[in-house]
Amino acid sequence: MASNVVKLRFLTTAQAVCIHNTMITASQPTQLAMLESAVQSPINIKHYTNEQNMFQLAASLSEKIIKNYAFQSGNKRTALLAADLFLKINGYNLRTMSLKESSATAKQPIQEAILAVCTGKWTVEQLGQYYQQTATLLERVDS
């Protein structure tokens, strides 16, 4: 019998630092332990709650990077880029703006969604729903 459990790939702390250094500014985290905690969050959630929804796990990663303030600046941008990379390595791509009109949350630009989590207007669950509504499946290239 085939298993329905999805084998997800997760980011490492080194990859999160690389995202920040490449896309934001070349600097080390001021709170490395907080970044490690943020990166481990989706892994722990999947392990202890058996959460299989990769969009919720990506939202958890974003929320923790935003709220843990591991970097002196650029935490929100790093959070968005880390979630996008997490989804990419698992077969999905975040669009910057949803074309769907089925949900009020899907109409928000992605930057506003990140800010809504940062300010407490949205929960991590709402961000996960937003990611799911705005993501597109990547085409596989078979060799």
N, C-alpha and C positions, 0 to 999 in steps of 0.2 A: 504494500500500500504506500502510495506517495505521500510525503509530508507536505503540509501547507505552510510550514514555517519558512518565512523569508529570511535568507542569509543576508543580513545587512552589513555594510562596511562603515566603519566609524573613523572620524578624524583623530589625529594625534595632537598632542600639545605642540609639538614641533611644527606640524602643518598649520596650526592656528597662528603661531608666531610668524611663520613664513607668509601667510596671507596678510597679516598686519604689516610686516616689513615691506612686502612687495607692493601692496595696493594702497597703504595709508602712509606710513612713515617708517623709516628704518630705526627701530628702537626695540629694546627688550621690554617685556612686561615689568611693571613696577611691583606687581603682586603675582608672581609665578604660581604660587599655590592656588590662588583664586582662578587663574586660567586653567590649571590642571583640573580643578573641581568642576568648572564649567564644561570642559571637554569630556569629562567622565560622566556627567549628568545623564545624557541620553543612553549611555551604556548601562548605567545603574538602573535607570527607569525600565529599560527593556528587560534586564535581568530579574529585577525584583517584582515588577508588576506584569511582566509578559506583554508589554505594549508592543504591538506589531506595526502600528501606523507610523511610517517613516516621517510623515509630515508633522505629527505631534512630537516626534523625537527631534526633528529639525527645529521646531519651535522652542522646545526645551533648551536646546543648545544655544539658540539666539538669546532667549531670556536670561540664561545664566551668564553669558558673555556680557550682555548689557548691564545686568545688575551687580555683577561681581567686580566691575571696574578694574580689570587686570592691567589695562594700559593707561598711560597718562591721558591720552586722547585717542579718539577713533574707535571706541568700544562699540557703538551702534553700527558703524560701517563694517567693522570686523565681524560683528554678529551676523549681519546680513550676508556677507561674503562667505562666512563659514557655513551657514545654513544652505546657501546655494551650492557650495562645493559638496557638502554632505549629500544633498539630493542628487547632484550630478553623478557622484560615484555610485549612487544607487539607482540611476536610470532616469532621473527627472531633471528638468530645468525650470527655474523660477523665471517668470516673465516680470518685467518691471511694472506693468499695468495690466489688469485683467480685462479681457474683452467680454466676459460673461456678465450678464445683467440679472442673474438669478438671485443674488444676495447683496445686501448693502455692504457687507464687509469686502466683497470681491471688487467693488468699484473704487476702493481706496488705492492710491499709489502705494507702492511697497514701502517707500520711506516713511509715509504717514502711519503705516501699520506698525513699523518698528518703533516709531515715536509713541504710538498709542500704548504699546507694551511698556515702554520706558516710563511713561507717566501714570501707568496704572489704569488707563481707560479700557484696555483690553487685557484679557487673561491669556495665559499661554495656550489654552485650548482654542481661543478665538484666533490666535496667530496661526496655530496648526491648521485650522479650517481655512484660513486665508491662503496659506501656502498650498494646501490641497486644491483650492479653487483656481489658483493662478499658475500652477505648475503644468508643464507639458511633458509628455513622455518623450525621451530621447530615442532616436532611431539607433538600433544596434547595427554595428558594422561587423559582419562575420567574415573571418579570414578564410 
